Amino acid sequence: KVRLSIFEILRDFHDGNLSENNAFKKDPLYSREINSILFNNYGIDITPQMLGQHIKQLIEADLIEEVSIKKEVPNKIGRRKVKGYILKKDAFDNIFLDINFMSDELLSYFGLYDINQQFKDGEHCVLTIFNGKDKGKTFKVNKNEIILIGRKGDFKECDLASFTILLDNSYESVSKVSKPHLKLFFDQNSWCIVDNASSNGTFLDDKMVQKGTVTKLEKNSFLKLSKGDGGAVIYCSY
């Protein structure tokens, strides 16, 4: 749980602070800052020594890297040289390949994959939510349906037709279904998506989808409705 939480913290920092020229808008987080976020946001209280061990394991798993930075350190005068931590470029690929990193939380993602595959029949597009309150929910989409996906807002499941997928309001970065974040449909022998001018964007395997443009949905791909806190990650197969 601790290592996965650290990974999520660094992922959120990466998503929220990487500029267009691949430079960080803010200095990377160092151990004291990571420990503070673990305690305040995750309820995890560990010693600096224990945190160091978890960080070491993440580095050895080739998921994060150590960088030298200068920061204001409590009880010290001026900026001090400390070790900061950032995600490695291919971290999201490596996390599924590195056996030593396995944890109950990570294995649950493979469980979600198995759930998705149980519904796969070659005829439907199968969507499984991989994070947040709706984690594990799975939907089968017929080729003759046009599906609208968005945060439910004030709507309830019974308020709308079956061609909507309502996400919990805790996915606060996802656009409300009243102005749907995403449309999914089958056209010309391909499953396709359209971002309906969402507030925070849609990402297909980490590449931003152009808004208002029909985009082919590849097999076994990850859709991200917004990035970072409040976004939804959806695994898609067909």
Sine and cosine of phi, psi and omega as CSV:
sin_phi,cos_phi,sin_psi,cos_psi,sin_omega,cos_omega
0.00,0.00,-0.65,0.76,-0.05,-1.00
-0.91,0.41,-0.74,0.67,-0.04,-1.00
-0.89,0.45,-0.65,0.76,0.02,-1.00
-0.91,0.41,-0.60,0.80,0.03,-1.00
-0.91,0.41,-0.67,0.74,0.06,-1.00
-0.87,0.49,-0.69,0.72,0.01,-1.00
-0.86,0.50,-0.68,0.74,0.01,-1.00
-0.91,0.42,-0.64,0.77,0.02,-1.00
-0.87,0.49,-0.73,0.69,-0.02,-1.00
-0.94,0.33,-0.54,0.84,0.07,-1.00
-0.90,0.44,-0.71,0.70,-0.01,-1.00
-0.91,0.43,-0.62,0.78,0.05,-1.00
-0.89,0.45,-0.69,0.72,0.01,-1.00
-0.87,0.50,-0.75,0.66,-0.05,-1.00
-0.91,0.40,-0.54,0.84,-0.09,-1.00
-1.00,-0.01,-0.21,0.98,-0.14,-0.99
-0.79,-0.62,0.02,1.00,0.00,-1.00
-1.00,0.09,0.82,-0.57,-0.02,-1.00
-1.00,0.04,0.05,-1.00,-0.06,-1.00
-0.90,0.43,-0.47,0.88,0.01,-1.00
-1.00,-0.06,0.34,0.94,0.07,-1.00
0.90,0.43,0.40,0.92,0.12,-0.99
-0.96,-0.28,0.49,-0.87,-0.01,-1.00
-0.99,0.13,0.68,-0.74,0.04,-1.00
-0.95,0.32,-0.48,0.88,0.04,-1.00
-0.83,-0.56,0.38,-0.92,0.08,-1.00
-0.89,0.46,0.60,-0.80,0.06,-1.00
-0.82,0.57,0.38,-0.92,0.01,-1.00
-0.96,0.29,0.61,-0.80,0.13,-0.99
-0.94,-0.35,0.07,-1.00,-0.24,-0.97
-0.84,0.54,-0.66,0.75,-0.01,-1.00
-0.89,0.45,-0.64,0.77,0.01,-1.00
-0.93,0.37,-0.66,0.75,0.04,-1.00
-0.89,0.47,-0.69,0.73,-0.01,-1.00
-0.89,0.46,-0.62,0.79,0.01,-1.00
-0.91,0.42,-0.67,0.74,0.02,-1.00
-0.92,0.39,-0.64,0.77,0.05,-1.00
-0.84,0.54,-0.68,0.74,-0.04,-1.00
-0.96,0.28,-0.73,0.68,-0.11,-0.99
-0.97,0.24,-0.60,0.80,-0.11,-0.99
-0.98,-0.20,-0.39,0.92,-0.08,-1.00
-0.87,-0.49,-0.12,0.99,-0.03,-1.00
0.92,0.39,0.45,0.89,-0.02,-1.00
-0.97,-0.25,0.88,-0.48,-0.04,-1.00
-0.91,-0.42,0.97,-0.24,0.00,-1.00
-0.75,-0.66,0.35,-0.94,0.00,-1.00
-0.96,0.27,0.37,-0.93,0.08,-1.00
-0.84,0.54,-0.57,0.82,0.00,-1.00
-0.91,0.41,-0.68,0.73,0.01,-1.00
-0.92,0.39,-0.63,0.77,0.07,-1.00
-0.86,0.51,-0.67,0.74,0.02,-1.00
-0.86,0.52,-0.61,0.79,0.02,-1.00
-0.92,0.40,-0.67,0.74,0.02,-1.00
-0.91,0.41,-0.67,0.75,0.03,-1.00
-0.89,0.46,-0.66,0.75,0.03,-1.00
-0.86,0.52,-0.67,0.74,0.00,-1.00
-0.92,0.40,-0.59,0.81,0.05,-1.00
-0.92,0.38,-0.61,0.79,0.05,-1.00
-0.91,0.40,-0.70,0.71,0.00,-1.00
-0.91,0.42,-0.48,0.88,0.05,-1.00
-0.98,0.19,0.00,1.00,0.05,-1.00
0.91,0.42,0.55,0.84,-0.01,-1.00
-0.98,-0.22,-0.53,0.85,0.04,-1.00
-0.75,-0.66,0.27,-0.96,0.06,-1.00
-0.72,-0.69,0.40,-0.91,-0.05,-1.00
-0.99,-0.13,0.71,-0.70,0.03,-1.00
-0.76,-0.65,0.45,-0.89,0.01,-1.00
-1.00,-0.05,0.80,-0.61,-0.01,-1.00
-0.67,-0.74,0.20,-0.98,0.09,-1.00
-0.88,-0.47,0.77,-0.63,-0.02,-1.00
-0.61,-0.79,0.35,-0.94,0.16,-0.99
-0.95,0.30,0.83,-0.56,-0.04,-1.00
-0.92,-0.38,0.73,-0.68,0.01,-1.00
-0.79,0.61,0.65,-0.76,0.04,-1.00
0.93,0.38,0.26,0.97,0.06,-1.00
-0.80,-0.60,0.51,-0.86,0.00,-1.00
-1.00,-0.08,0.78,-0.62,0.03,-1.00
0.98,0.19,0.07,-1.00,-0.01,-1.00
-0.98,0.18,0.71,-0.70,-0.02,-1.00
-0.91,-0.42,0.50,-0.86,0.05,-1.00
-0.97,0.24,0.85,-0.53,0.01,-1.00
-0.71,-0.71,0.16,-0.99,0.03,-1.00
-0.99,-0.10,0.84,-0.54,0.08,-1.00
-0.97,-0.24,0.21,-0.98,-0.09,-1.00
-0.70,-0.71,0.70,-0.72,0.01,-1.00
-0.69,-0.72,0.35,-0.94,0.08,-1.00
-0.93,0.37,0.59,-0.81,0.16,-0.99
-0.97,0.23,0.39,-0.92,-0.11,-0.99
-0.83,0.56,-0.67,0.75,-0.07,-1.00
-0.98,-0.22,0.46,0.89,-0.11,-0.99
-0.86,0.51,-0.63,0.78,-0.07,-1.00
-0.93,0.36,-0.47,0.88,0.10,-0.99
-0.97,0.25,-0.69,0.72,-0.08,-1.00
-0.91,0.41,-0.52,0.86,-0.08,-1.00
-0.88,0.47,-0.46,0.89,0.02,-1.00
-1.00,-0.02,-0.09,1.00,-0.05,-1.00
-0.95,-0.31,-0.37,0.93,-0.12,-0.99
-1.00,0.00,0.93,-0.36,-0.08,-1.00
-0.92,0.39,-0.58,0.82,-0.08,-1.00
-0.91,0.41,-0.31,0.95,-0.06,-1.00
-1.00,0.05,-0.12,0.99,-0.14,-0.99
-0.81,0.58,0.64,-0.77,0.07,-1.00
-0.55,-0.83,0.19,-0.98,0.04,-1.00
-0.86,0.52,-0.63,0.78,-0.02,-1.00
-0.91,0.42,-0.68,0.73,-0.02,-1.00
-0.93,0.37,-0.64,0.77,0.02,-1.00
-0.88,0.47,-0.46,0.89,0.02,-1.00
-0.90,0.45,-0.49,0.87,0.05,-1.00
-0.91,0.41,-0.60,0.80,0.07,-1.00
-0.93,0.37,-0.54,0.84,0.09,-1.00
-0.90,0.44,-0.63,0.77,0.05,-1.00
-0.91,0.41,-0.61,0.79,0.06,-1.00
-0.88,0.47,-0.68,0.74,0.01,-1.00
-0.89,0.47,-0.66,0.75,0.04,-1.00
-0.86,0.51,-0.72,0.70,0.00,-1.00
-0.86,0.52,-0.70,0.72,-0.08,-1.00
-0.93,0.36,-0.43,0.91,0.03,-1.00
-0.90,0.44,-0.47,0.88,-0.02,-1.00
-1.00,-0.06,-0.15,0.99,-0.07,-1.00
-0.95,0.30,0.81,-0.59,-0.05,-1.00
-0.68,-0.73,0.12,0.99,0.01,-1.00
0.99,0.11,-0.12,0.99,-0.03,-1.00
-0.92,-0.38,-0.53,0.85,-0.07,-1.00
-0.95,-0.30,0.36,-0.93,0.23,-0.97
-1.00,-0.07,0.80,-0.59,-0.08,-1.00
-0.95,-0.33,0.83,-0.56,-0.03,-1.00
-0.91,-0.41,0.78,-0.62,0.07,-1.00
-0.81,-0.58,0.78,-0.63,0.00,-1.00
-0.99,0.16,0.77,-0.64,-0.16,-0.99
-0.97,-0.26,-0.01,1.00,-0.03,-1.00
-0.49,-0.87,0.23,-0.97,0.13,-0.99
0.95,0.30,-0.25,-0.97,-0.12,-0.99
-0.90,0.44,-0.53,0.85,-0.02,-1.00
-1.00,-0.03,0.21,0.98,-0.03,-1.00
-0.80,0.61,0.78,-0.62,0.01,-1.00
0.99,-0.16,-0.33,0.94,0.03,-1.00
-0.91,0.42,0.70,-0.71,-0.08,-1.00
-0.78,-0.63,0.64,-0.77,-0.07,-1.00
-0.75,-0.66,0.66,-0.75,0.10,-1.00
-0.96,-0.28,0.80,-0.60,-0.05,-1.00
-0.93,-0.36,0.80,-0.60,0.04,-1.00
-0.98,0.19,0.41,-0.91,-0.02,-1.00
-0.93,0.37,-0.34,0.94,-0.01,-1.00
-0.99,-0.11,0.19,0.98,-0.01,-1.00
-0.95,-0.30,0.51,-0.86,0.22,-0.98
-0.91,-0.40,0.90,-0.43,-0.12,-0.99
-0.98,-0.21,0.74,-0.68,0.09,-1.00
-0.97,-0.25,0.74,-0.67,-0.04,-1.00
-0.85,-0.52,0.74,-0.67,0.04,-1.00
-0.09,-1.00,0.13,-0.99,0.06,-1.00
-0.94,0.33,0.63,-0.77,-0.18,-0.98
-0.94,0.34,-0.42,0.91,-0.02,-1.00
0.87,0.49,-0.82,-0.57,0.00,-1.00
-1.00,-0.05,0.00,1.00,-0.02,-1.00
-0.99,0.15,0.40,-0.92,0.15,-0.99
-0.90,-0.43,0.27,-0.96,-0.04,-1.00
-0.81,0.59,-0.61,0.79,-0.08,-1.00
-0.98,0.20,-0.16,0.99,-0.07,-1.00
-0.98,0.20,-0.43,0.90,-0.13,-0.99
-0.87,-0.50,0.28,-0.96,-0.01,-1.00
-0.94,0.33,0.18,-0.98,-0.09,-1.00
-0.93,0.36,-0.18,0.98,-0.03,-1.00
-1.00,0.04,0.36,0.93,0.09,-1.00
-0.87,-0.49,0.58,-0.81,0.15,-0.99
-0.92,-0.39,0.93,-0.36,-0.05,-1.00
-1.00,-0.08,0.87,-0.49,0.07,-1.00
-1.00,-0.05,0.51,-0.86,0.00,-1.00
-0.86,0.52,0.46,-0.89,-0.03,-1.00
-0.93,0.36,-0.19,0.98,0.07,-1.00
-0.93,0.36,-0.30,0.95,0.12,-0.99
-0.99,0.13,0.92,0.39,-0.22,-0.98
-0.94,0.34,-0.28,0.96,0.04,-1.00
-1.00,0.06,-0.13,0.99,0.03,-1.00
-1.00,0.05,0.68,-0.73,0.00,-1.00
-0.91,0.41,0.53,-0.85,-0.01,-1.00
-0.92,0.39,0.48,-0.88,-0.04,-1.00
-0.92,0.39,-0.32,0.95,0.07,-1.00
-0.90,0.44,-0.47,0.88,0.19,-0.98
-0.78,-0.63,0.98,0.21,-0.27,-0.96
-0.76,0.65,0.65,-0.76,0.04,-1.00
-0.92,0.40,-0.67,0.74,-0.17,-0.99
-0.57,-0.82,0.55,-0.84,0.12,-0.99
-0.87,-0.50,0.71,-0.70,0.01,-1.00
-0.81,-0.58,0.70,-0.72,-0.05,-1.00
-0.33,-0.94,0.19,-0.98,0.03,-1.00
-0.95,-0.31,0.79,-0.61,-0.05,-1.00
-0.51,-0.86,0.76,-0.65,0.05,-1.00
0.79,0.62,0.76,0.64,0.07,-1.00
0.91,0.40,0.37,0.93,0.02,-1.00
-0.65,-0.76,0.57,-0.82,0.18,-0.98
-0.99,0.17,0.71,-0.70,-0.11,-0.99
-0.73,-0.68,0.39,-0.92,0.09,-1.00
-0.76,-0.65,0.42,-0.91,0.15,-0.99
-0.68,-0.73,0.81,-0.58,0.14,-0.99
-0.98,0.18,0.88,-0.47,-0.07,-1.00
-1.00,0.06,0.85,0.53,0.01,-1.00
0.83,0.56,0.73,0.68,0.01,-1.00
-0.90,0.44,0.33,-0.94,-0.04,-1.00
-0.95,0.32,-0.60,0.80,-0.14,-0.99
-0.85,-0.52,0.19,0.98,0.14,-0.99
1.00,0.07,0.30,-0.95,0.08,-1.00
-0.82,-0.58,0.65,-0.76,-0.06,-1.00
-0.82,-0.57,0.78,-0.62,0.04,-1.00
-0.95,-0.30,0.94,-0.35,-0.09,-1.00
0.77,0.64,0.72,0.70,0.09,-1.00
0.96,0.27,0.09,1.00,0.08,-1.00
-0.96,-0.27,0.77,-0.64,-0.07,-1.00
-0.93,0.38,0.73,-0.69,0.02,-1.00
-1.00,0.09,0.72,-0.70,0.03,-1.00
-0.93,0.37,0.78,-0.63,-0.07,-1.00
-0.92,0.39,0.66,-0.75,0.04,-1.00
0.98,0.22,0.08,1.00,-0.04,-1.00
-0.92,-0.39,0.72,-0.70,0.05,-1.00
-0.92,0.38,0.82,-0.57,-0.04,-1.00
-0.82,-0.57,0.75,-0.66,0.01,-1.00
-0.94,0.35,0.71,-0.70,0.04,-1.00
-1.00,-0.06,0.91,-0.40,-0.03,-1.00
-0.97,0.26,0.39,-0.92,0.07,-1.00
-0.88,0.47,0.57,-0.82,0.12,-0.99
0.78,0.62,0.81,0.58,-0.03,-1.00
-0.87,-0.49,0.32,-0.95,0.04,-1.00
-0.96,-0.28,0.80,-0.60,0.14,-0.99
-0.98,-0.17,0.73,-0.69,0.11,-0.99
-0.88,-0.47,0.89,-0.45,0.10,-1.00
-1.00,0.00,0.99,-0.10,-0.17,-0.99
0.97,0.25,0.28,-0.96,0.03,-1.00
-0.87,-0.49,0.43,-0.91,0.05,-1.00
0.97,0.22,-0.45,-0.90,-0.06,-1.00
-0.87,0.50,0.70,-0.72,0.08,-1.00
0.99,0.14,0.04,1.00,0.04,-1.00
-1.00,-0.03,0.23,-0.97,0.02,-1.00
-0.88,-0.48,0.69,-0.72,0.05,-1.00
-0.94,-0.35,0.84,-0.55,-0.07,-1.00
-0.82,-0.58,0.82,-0.57,0.06,-1.00
-1.00,-0.01,0.72,-0.69,-0.11,-0.99
-0.83,-0.56,0.76,-0.65,0.08,-1.00
-0.67,-0.75,0.34,-0.94,0.08,-1.00
-0.32,-0.95,0.00,0.00,0.00,0.00
